[in-house]
Amino acid sequence: YNNPILVSSADGVGTKLKIAFLSKNHKTIGQCLVNHCVNDILVMGAKPMFFLDYYATGKLDSQIFKDVVSGLSKASEENNCALIGGETAEMPGFYSEDEYDLCGTIVGVVDKDKLLSNRKKSRGDMLIGLPSTGLHTNGYSLARKVLLDKFEINEHVSDINSSISEALLAIHKSYLPIVDPILNEDWLLGLSHVTGGGLKANTERILDSNQSLNIDWKAWEWLPIFKLIQKCGNVPDEDMKRSFNLGIGMVLIIKKDYIEKAENYLKKINEPYHIIGEIS
């Protein structure tokens, strides 16, 4: 790095934790947390260096703790990121029995000249959407309210061809392995990690004030879990778009004349994608 800049982010996995508590499956929640944080700094062009976790509970259950840490460790290794022991706190009477809170901080690095936020976007530049694995770490309060009124947590539902807990605990995907090889390509103009607020709000954030998005919402099909949530809760389209990623976890903004180059790259690595609109 000629002119290194440190980029950091802190986050949690929100009420996805409730699904882990109810299903008694704690092995993947740590992966979701690390991958979420990796994606958050990736949008600046930064690669992770190290991750610190904060785990707090009423009384430490060593097996649950071990499961959570194994997830943190697995994702850190996959993202080539050092897991530095953070803080483990016991607070009797503060947390309900068998419940815990989990959050983390990531620190990464990028060359100042290669900051994605400095790349100029123009009208006509294209949006490529990369698929999500499910809810990732957003929209769980709505999903729980709608689905757990109707189904048991481990009930198999034919609409989604899995149990509710399996669909809701699907691991938040890291986009680092996909995007890393093209971070320095000047035709990659920006990245948007689709989290709370949905695709539109997260992607508008990285545009100039005189630019807007022209999204083709029919360019991809919603994942079955989102269709189920909408059907069971009778949730309006606008609320769905605001609360969930709807199957697109990361948006790439590509220079309009280079869309074929971007598509060829994604095809070469067998990464599914959708062209979902343009900047207007």
C-alpha positions as CSV (number, residue, x, y, z in Angstrom):
1,Y,0.0,0.0,0.0
2,N,1.4,3.4,-1.0
3,N,-0.9,5.5,1.0
4,P,-2.9,3.2,3.3
5,I,-6.2,4.2,4.9
6,L,-7.8,2.2,7.7
7,V,-11.5,1.5,7.3
8,S,-13.6,0.2,10.2
9,S,-17.1,-0.8,10.9
10,A,-19.0,-2.1,14.0
11,D,-22.2,-4.1,13.8
12,G,-24.4,-6.8,15.2
13,V,-26.8,-9.4,13.6
14,G,-29.9,-7.8,15.1
15,T,-32.9,-10.0,16.0
16,K,-31.5,-12.9,13.8
17,L,-30.2,-13.9,17.3
18,K,-33.7,-14.7,18.3
19,I,-33.9,-17.4,15.6
20,A,-30.6,-18.9,16.9
21,F,-32.1,-19.0,20.4
22,L,-35.4,-20.5,19.4
23,S,-33.8,-23.2,17.1
24,K,-30.9,-23.8,19.5
25,N,-28.5,-23.5,16.5
26,H,-25.6,-21.1,17.3
27,K,-23.0,-22.4,14.8
28,T,-23.6,-19.9,11.9
29,I,-24.5,-16.7,13.6
30,G,-20.8,-15.8,14.0
31,Q,-20.2,-16.3,10.3
32,C,-23.1,-13.9,9.6
33,L,-21.6,-11.2,11.8
34,V,-18.1,-11.4,10.3
35,N,-19.3,-11.6,6.7
36,H,-21.7,-8.6,7.3
37,C,-18.8,-6.5,8.6
38,V,-16.5,-7.6,5.7
39,N,-19.1,-6.4,3.2
40,D,-19.6,-3.1,5.0
41,I,-15.9,-2.1,4.5
42,L,-15.7,-3.8,1.1
43,V,-17.9,-1.0,-0.3
44,M,-15.0,1.4,0.3
45,G,-12.6,-1.0,-1.5
46,A,-11.1,-2.1,1.8
47,K,-9.9,-5.6,2.6
48,P,-10.2,-6.9,6.2
49,M,-7.2,-7.1,8.5
50,F,-8.7,-8.1,11.9
51,F,-12.0,-8.6,13.7
52,L,-12.9,-8.2,17.4
53,D,-16.0,-9.7,18.9
54,Y,-18.2,-8.7,21.9
55,Y,-20.2,-11.5,23.5
56,A,-22.4,-10.8,26.5
57,T,-24.7,-13.1,28.4
58,G,-26.3,-13.6,31.8
59,K,-24.4,-16.8,32.6
60,L,-21.8,-18.2,30.2
61,D,-22.9,-21.5,28.6
62,S,-19.6,-23.0,27.3
63,Q,-21.1,-25.0,24.5
64,I,-23.1,-22.1,23.1
65,F,-20.1,-19.9,23.4
66,K,-17.9,-22.5,21.6
67,D,-20.5,-22.8,18.8
68,V,-20.6,-19.0,18.3
69,V,-16.9,-18.6,18.3
70,S,-16.5,-21.5,15.8
71,G,-18.6,-19.5,13.4
72,L,-16.6,-16.3,14.0
73,S,-13.4,-18.3,13.4
74,K,-14.6,-20.0,10.2
75,A,-15.6,-16.8,8.6
76,S,-12.5,-14.9,9.7
77,E,-10.4,-17.6,8.1
78,E,-12.5,-17.6,4.9
79,N,-12.1,-13.8,4.6
80,N,-8.3,-13.9,5.4
81,C,-8.9,-11.9,8.5
82,A,-7.3,-12.3,11.9
83,L,-9.8,-12.9,14.7
84,I,-8.6,-11.1,17.8
85,G,-10.2,-12.1,21.1
86,G,-12.6,-9.2,22.0
87,E,-14.7,-9.2,25.1
88,T,-16.8,-11.8,26.8
89,A,-19.0,-10.4,29.5
90,E,-21.3,-12.1,32.1
91,M,-24.1,-9.9,33.4
92,P,-26.4,-11.9,35.6
93,G,-30.0,-10.6,35.6
94,F,-29.4,-8.4,32.6
95,Y,-30.1,-11.0,29.9
96,S,-32.8,-13.7,29.8
97,E,-31.6,-17.2,30.4
98,D,-30.0,-18.9,27.4
99,E,-29.8,-15.6,25.6
100,Y,-26.7,-13.5,24.6
101,D,-25.8,-10.5,22.6
102,L,-23.2,-10.5,19.9
103,C,-21.5,-7.7,18.0
104,G,-18.2,-7.0,16.4
105,T,-15.8,-4.5,15.0
106,I,-13.7,-5.0,11.8
107,V,-10.7,-3.0,10.7
108,G,-9.5,-3.2,7.1
109,V,-7.2,-1.3,4.8
110,V,-7.3,0.3,1.4
111,D,-5.0,2.5,-0.7
112,K,-6.2,6.1,-0.7
113,D,-6.0,6.3,-4.5
114,K,-8.2,3.2,-4.8
115,L,-11.0,4.3,-2.5
116,L,-14.2,3.3,-4.3
117,S,-16.1,6.3,-2.8
118,N,-13.8,8.6,-5.0
119,R,-14.9,7.0,-8.3
120,K,-17.2,9.2,-10.4
121,K,-20.5,7.8,-11.5
122,S,-22.5,9.0,-14.5
123,R,-26.0,8.7,-15.9
124,G,-26.3,5.5,-17.8
125,D,-23.9,3.5,-15.6
126,M,-25.3,0.0,-15.0
127,L,-26.3,-1.8,-11.9
128,I,-25.4,-5.5,-11.4
129,G,-27.1,-7.3,-8.5
130,L,-25.3,-10.3,-6.9
131,P,-27.7,-12.8,-5.2
132,S,-28.2,-13.0,-1.5
133,T,-28.6,-16.3,0.5
134,G,-31.8,-15.0,2.2
135,L,-32.5,-12.2,4.7
136,H,-28.8,-11.9,5.6
137,T,-29.1,-9.8,8.8
138,N,-32.1,-7.5,8.1
139,G,-35.8,-7.6,8.4
140,Y,-36.0,-10.2,11.2
141,S,-38.5,-8.4,13.4
142,L,-41.0,-8.4,10.6
143,A,-40.1,-11.9,9.5
144,R,-40.5,-13.3,13.0
145,K,-43.8,-11.5,13.6
146,V,-45.3,-12.9,10.3
147,L,-43.8,-16.4,10.2
148,L,-43.8,-17.4,13.8
149,D,-47.4,-16.6,14.2
150,K,-48.1,-19.3,11.6
151,F,-45.3,-21.8,11.8
152,E,-43.2,-23.6,14.4
153,I,-39.5,-22.6,14.2
154,N,-38.3,-26.0,13.0
155,E,-41.4,-26.8,10.9
156,H,-40.7,-27.8,7.3
157,V,-42.5,-25.6,4.9
158,S,-43.0,-26.8,1.3
159,D,-43.1,-23.3,-0.1
160,I,-39.5,-22.8,0.8
161,N,-38.4,-26.5,0.7
162,S,-36.8,-26.1,4.2
163,S,-37.6,-25.5,7.8
164,I,-38.3,-21.9,8.9
165,S,-35.1,-21.9,11.0
166,E,-33.0,-23.1,8.1
167,A,-34.3,-20.4,5.8
168,L,-33.9,-17.7,8.4
169,L,-30.5,-18.8,9.6
170,A,-29.0,-18.9,6.0
171,I,-25.5,-17.5,6.3
172,H,-25.0,-13.9,5.3
173,K,-22.8,-14.1,2.3
174,S,-19.4,-12.5,2.0
175,Y,-18.9,-10.8,-1.4
176,L,-15.1,-10.4,-0.8
177,P,-14.0,-13.5,-2.8
178,I,-16.2,-12.3,-5.8
179,V,-15.2,-8.6,-5.8
180,D,-11.6,-8.8,-4.6
181,P,-10.1,-9.6,-8.1
182,I,-11.9,-6.6,-9.7
183,L,-11.5,-3.9,-7.0
184,N,-8.8,-2.2,-9.0
185,E,-10.6,-2.2,-12.3
186,D,-11.6,1.3,-13.2
187,W,-14.9,0.1,-14.7
188,L,-16.1,-0.8,-11.2
189,L,-17.4,2.5,-10.0
190,G,-19.1,1.6,-6.7
191,L,-20.5,-1.1,-4.4
192,S,-23.6,-1.1,-2.3
193,H,-24.2,-3.6,0.5
194,V,-28.0,-4.1,0.7
195,T,-28.8,-4.0,4.4
196,G,-31.5,-2.2,6.4
197,G,-33.5,0.2,4.2
198,G,-33.3,-2.2,1.2
199,L,-31.8,-2.0,-2.2
200,K,-32.9,1.5,-3.2
201,A,-31.9,3.4,0.0
202,N,-28.5,1.7,0.3
203,T,-27.5,2.3,-3.3
204,E,-28.8,5.9,-3.5
205,R,-26.4,6.7,-0.7
206,I,-23.4,6.3,-3.0
207,L,-24.8,8.5,-5.8
208,D,-24.4,12.2,-6.3
209,S,-27.3,14.4,-5.2
210,N,-28.4,15.0,-8.8
211,Q,-28.5,11.3,-9.7
212,S,-31.2,8.7,-9.1
213,L,-31.7,5.0,-9.6
214,N,-33.8,3.4,-12.3
215,I,-34.3,-0.1,-10.9
216,D,-35.9,-2.9,-12.9
217,W,-37.7,-4.7,-10.0
218,K,-38.7,-7.5,-12.4
219,A,-35.1,-8.3,-13.4
220,W,-34.9,-11.1,-10.8
221,E,-37.2,-13.3,-8.9
222,W,-37.6,-12.9,-5.2
223,L,-36.3,-15.8,-3.1
224,P,-39.0,-18.2,-1.8
225,I,-38.6,-17.0,1.8
226,F,-39.5,-13.4,0.8
227,K,-42.6,-14.6,-1.1
228,L,-43.6,-16.6,1.9
229,I,-43.3,-13.6,4.2
230,Q,-45.3,-11.4,1.9
231,K,-48.0,-14.0,1.5
232,C,-48.3,-14.9,5.2
233,G,-48.2,-11.3,6.4
234,N,-50.0,-9.7,3.4
235,V,-47.1,-7.2,3.3
236,P,-47.3,-4.5,0.7
237,D,-44.5,-4.4,-2.0
238,E,-43.2,-1.1,-0.8
239,D,-42.7,-2.4,2.8
240,M,-41.0,-5.5,1.4
241,K,-38.6,-3.4,-0.7
242,R,-37.8,-1.2,2.4
243,S,-37.3,-4.1,4.9
244,F,-35.5,-6.8,2.9
245,N,-32.8,-7.3,0.3
246,L,-35.3,-9.5,-1.7
247,G,-32.6,-11.7,-3.1
248,I,-29.9,-9.0,-4.0
249,G,-27.2,-8.7,-1.4
250,M,-24.6,-6.6,-3.2
251,V,-24.9,-4.1,-6.0
252,L,-22.0,-3.3,-8.4
253,I,-22.1,0.0,-10.3
254,I,-20.4,-0.6,-13.7
255,K,-19.2,1.9,-16.2
256,K,-21.8,1.7,-19.0
257,D,-19.4,0.8,-21.8
258,Y,-17.8,-2.0,-19.7
259,I,-20.9,-4.0,-18.8
260,E,-19.9,-6.9,-21.1
261,K,-16.4,-7.1,-19.4
262,A,-18.1,-7.3,-15.9
263,E,-20.5,-10.0,-17.2
264,N,-17.7,-12.0,-18.7
265,Y,-15.8,-11.9,-15.4
266,L,-18.8,-13.0,-13.4
267,K,-19.6,-15.8,-15.9
268,K,-15.9,-17.0,-15.7
269,I,-16.1,-17.4,-11.9
270,N,-19.6,-18.9,-12.2
271,E,-21.2,-16.2,-10.1
272,P,-24.9,-15.7,-10.8
273,Y,-25.9,-12.1,-11.4
274,H,-28.7,-9.9,-12.6
275,I,-28.6,-6.6,-14.5
276,I,-31.0,-4.7,-12.4
277,G,-31.1,-1.1,-13.8
278,E,-29.0,2.0,-14.3
279,I,-28.2,5.4,-12.9
280,S,-30.5,8.2,-14.2
